[in-house]
Amino acid sequence: MKLILTLILSYSPMLMACPSDSTPTTVTYEVPVKNPELLPYATFQIDSYEKAILEDGRTQMKYTLPAHLTGKPVDVVFTSKSSQDNILINLIPGEELSTVLEGPNGKMKCKSGTCKVKYKNLPMDINAREEFLKQISQSEVELIGRKEVAKGFTTDPGGIFRYLYEDKK
């Protein structure tokens, strides 16, 4: 592992890493759905996202899951196991390295700006979620689609978290 990290760090100028203090231009969370008609209701813009390097060098990612899925916004936190994982999290799309972050609400495996997340211990308020979905839906079709996505998330709480950086050239 040390040899690999030394190699990575030695060639880091060639890796096109995103600065650890930069802010992604787009952060989304996607619930996997089998029915393509549900796709318009399965991706959520994440407005509260933070990535920080802790004093011990480990990376911590925090974001808020939307009420669409849990009934009320839920803050989740994931932390890398090692300070050596930091460079792996900051690579831009196309790099083949990955790392795992864990927290009280689950685990995420990140690879070049995309993290596969599996949640546990999430507080769910199904009644609040139903009311919220009714309020934001503009049609019965939309309400049914949103409910299906939320139901799938409740049954299998996981998905894809993406953080993308805009090229400012």
N, C-alpha and C positions, 0 to 999 in steps of 0.2 A: 504494500500500500504506500509506504514512504517513497519507494522508487517511482511509482506512478505519479504521485503528487509532485515530487521533485521535477519529474519530466513535464508535467502540466505547467507548473509554475515557471520552469525554465523557458517554455515556449508560449507563455501566456500572452505576449504581444500579438501572436498569430491567432489567438482564439477569438478575438473580437468580443470580449466580455462586456456586459452591461455594467456600468459603475454601480457599486453597491448602494450609493446614496441617491441614485436617480429614481425617478418615479415613472412607472409604466403609463403609457398613454391610454391603454385599454386594459381593463381587468374584467373578466367574465367568469361566470359559473354556469356549466351546462349539465342538465340532468339527461342521462342517456335515455332515449325513447326508441322503441321499435317501429312505431307508427309514424311515418313521415308527416302526417297531418298535424302531429303534436309539436313538431319542430319550432313553429313560431312562439310557442309558450314554454319552451324548454331551456332557453338561454337567458341569463339574467346579468345585467350590468352590476358590477360590484363597485360601489362608491367609496366604501371605507376599507381601504387596504393599506397595510403597513408592512414593510420589511425592514428589519433592523439587525445589526450585528451586536450581539450581547457582549458584555465585558470579557467573558471567557472565550470569545471568538466564534461562538456558535451563531447560526442564523435563525431568526425567529420571524415567522410570517403570521400576520393577524388579518382577519377580514370578518365581515358580517354577512351571514346567510340571510337572504330576504324572507320577509313574512309570507311570501307566496308559497314557501315550502314548509315553514315551521309554525306559522301562525303569528309569531312575533319575531322581530329581528334577533338573531342569535350570533353572538361573537364567538369565534373559534380561534384557537392559537395552536400553531405547530412549530416545533423547534428541532433543528438538526441535532444529531447525537454528538457531532464532533466539529471543531473549528475548521477542520480540513474539508468539510463539506461545503463551505462557503463558496469556493470558486466554482463548484459544480452547479450551484443554484443560479449563478450569475451568467452562465453561458447563454448566448443567443440561439435561436432556432437553428438547427442543423448539426449541432454538436451531439455526440453519441454518449455522453456521460450522464449519469443520473445519481440522485441521492434521495434518502428517505427522511422525512420529518414526522415527528409524532407529537401528540398532545392528548389532553384529557378527553377530547371529542373524536379521536381517531388517528388516522395515519394518511400521509400523502407521499407519493413517489413522484419526484419532479425530474423532468428532463427537458432542457432547452425551452423554458417558458411555459411548459404544460405540466400540470400535476394531476395525477389520478388520485382521487380522494375516496376514502372509505370512512364513513362516520360511525360513531357509537355514542351512546349517552347524550343524544341531542334532546333538549326539551321540546316537546311538540304540543301545541295547543290547537287541536283539530277544529274545535268550534270557532276560535278566533281566525284560523286560516280560512274556513268556509265563509265567514262574514267578510274578511278582507277580499277574497276572490270575487265575491258578489259585488262589492263596491267598485272594484277596478275594471270588471269585465263590461264590455259595451254591447255584448250580444249573448244569447244563450249558447251559441256554438263556441264562443270564446270561453265562457264559463265552464262548459263541459271539458274543453281542452285543457284549461288550467287545472281543473280538478283531477283529471287523469294524470297529468304530470306530477302533481303534488301527491297523489295516491301512490304512484310508482316510487317516489322519493321516500315516502313513509315505509313502504315495504322493503326497499333496498336502498338505504341512504348512502349514496355515493354519486360520483360524477367527475367532471373535468373542470379544473380551475386553470384559467389561462391568464398570463400577464404578458402583454406585448409592448414593446418599445418601438416608437416611431423613429425611423432614420432621419436625423436632422441635417442632412447634407444639402 
